[in-house]
C-alpha cells in the first residue's frame, strides 16, 4: 500500500498527462481544483479520498471514472458537485 504523499504525487502525475483529447481539459480542471483552488496543495486532508485507493492503477481508474462522469453529466450538474459525488 502506498503512502498518501506518493498517492498525491501519482494523482498529480496522471492529471498532468495529456492525451490530446477533451478529457485533458477536464483533468486540467480537476488539477486546478485540487492543486490551486483549495489553496494548500500540501494539505493532506484535501486528498483524503486517496486513502481508499491502494496503487497507481486504482488512482488512474478513479480519475478515469470521474473524468467520464463529468463529461457525461457536466450539463446537468456543476463541476464541483460532480467532483464531490465521484471523488469521495
N, C-alpha and C positions, 0 to 999 in steps of 0.2 A: 504494500500500500504506500502510495506517495504521500509526502508531507504537503501541507496546504500551500507552502511557498512554491513548491515545484508545480503543483496543480495550477496555481495562478500564472506561473511562467508559461506553462503549456497552453492554458486558456488564451493568454495574450498572443502567443505564437500562432495558434490556429486562427484567431480572429484577424491577424495581420496578413495571413497567407492569401494571396489574390489568385482567383481563377478566371478573371475577365468575364464575370457574369453578374447578374443582378444581385445574387447572393452576397457579392463583395460589398455592395452598398449597405446591405442590412448588417453584415458583420462589422463594417466601419461604424455604423450607428451603435451597435452593441459595445464595441470597443470604446467609443467616445463616452457612452453612458457609464461604464464601469471604471474607466481609467481617467476620465476628465470631469464629467458632471458630478459624480459622487464626491469629488473633492480630494480625497486622500486614497490614492491607489495602493498605499501601504497598509491600509486598514483591512485587516484580515476578515473582519465581520462583514464587509461588503461582499465577500466571496464565500460565505458560509454554505451556499448551495453546492459548492465543490466538495464538501465533506463526504457526501454520499457517493461520490464518483471514485473509483478505485485506480484507474490508469488513464493513459493518454487516449485510448480507444473510447472509454466512457465519456471523457471530456469532449472528444470530437463528435460522438453520437449525440450528446446533449446539444451542442452548438448546432449541428445539422437539424435536429428536431426543432429547436427554437427558430432558426432561420426559416425553415419551411412553414412553420405555423404563422410566423409574422408575415411572410409573403402571401400566404393563403387568406389571412384574416385582417390585413392591415387596413382595409377599407371598412371593417366592422368595429374595430377597437383601436385605442391609442397604443402607440409603441410601448410605453412603459407598462401599461396594463397587460399587454401580451408577454413582456419580459417577466413580470411578477407571476403570471399564471404558469408559464412553462419553465422558468429557471429554478424556481423554488420547489 
